[in-house]
Amino acid sequence: MESSDGLPTPEEGAVALAEAEASRTMLADSLVLRSWFYAAIGAAITVQIATTALGHADIGSRAGWLLPAGVVVSVLVAGIELAHFRRLNGVWLGGFAGRVVGGPATAASMSYVLSVGAAVWAGFDQAWWLVALCAAAGGVAFAWSGRWWLRTYRAEPAAHGRGKSAAWLAVLAIVAVSGLVLLVVGR
Amino acid sequence: MPELDVSIQPPARLRLMTTLTAVSEAEFATLRDTMQVSDSVLSKHVAALAAVGYVNSRKGIHAGRRTTWISLTAAGRRALSAHVAALRELIAGVE
C-alpha cells in the first residue's frame, strides 16, 4: 500500500529496502565452489611458479618452453574453474574471476611476486628443493588469498562483485599465451 | 521531498536491481530462485527495466540449454543508487 501522493510510507520503504538487501545477501551467500577449487588453483600456480623458475635456470635447451607451458597450464585451469563456477551458480562474477582466479588481489599479487622471485633465485642456485618449496608456498598463498576475497565479497557483495567480463579475460589470456609462445619461438 | 524513481519503485524491481549489484551477470533461473518469484513475474519486471535501459538481457546458453542472462547497465546502477539514497532520506525523515 502506498501513501496518498504515490510515495511509499517510510515503513514501506524500509521494508522494501531490507528485502532487497536480504535478496542480494542470499544470492552472494548461495554461491558455491567445487570442493577442490582452491586445491586446483593453488596447484596451477605452484606449477606456474616452478616452471618459471626452471625456465630461467640453466637446465638445457628446452628450458625456454617451460615458462609458457606453465602459463598455459594455469590459464587452462583458471578457464575450467571459471566455466564450472558459472555453470554451477548461474552467475558471472567479475570480481571473482579477476581477483580469485586472475589473482590481482593485493595479497595474491605480493605473495606471487615474492614466490616467483625466490623460486627463480633458488633455480639459478640449482637448489631444486627450494624451488619446490617457494612454488608450493606461492600456490598456497594464492589460494588463501582467494578464500579471503570470497569472505570479503560475501560481507559486501555490491562493493566487490564487479570486474572484467568473461570475453575480456579470454582475450587477455589468449594475448598472454600467444605472446609467451612467440617469445620462445623467436629465441 | 526525496525523488523516487518510478521505474524502481515497485519492491520487486528494487529487489531485482539490488540483487544484480552482487554479480556482473545472472542467469534468469538463478534470479527467479533467489527472488522466489514466478517466471512471468520476473519476465515482466525485467522487460520493464530493460525498456528504460536499467538492465540488459541477452540470450545465452547455461548448462547446455538456452537461457537469458541479465545484468545491470551503468544507467541502472546510477538510477538505483539515486533511488536508494532517496529512499533512505524518506526513511530517515521519520526517525
Interface residues (C-beta under 8 A of the other chain):
Chain A: L7 P8 P10 G13 A14 V15 A16 L17 E19 A20 E21 S23 R24 M26 L27 A28 S30 R86 R87 N89 G90 V91 W92 L93 G94 G95 P157 A158 G161 R162 G163 S165
Chain B: M1 P2 L4 Q9 P11 L14 R15 M17 T18 T19 T21 A22 V23 S24 E25 A26 E27 A29 T30 T34 M35 H62 A63 W69 V84 L87 R88 L90 I91 G93 V94
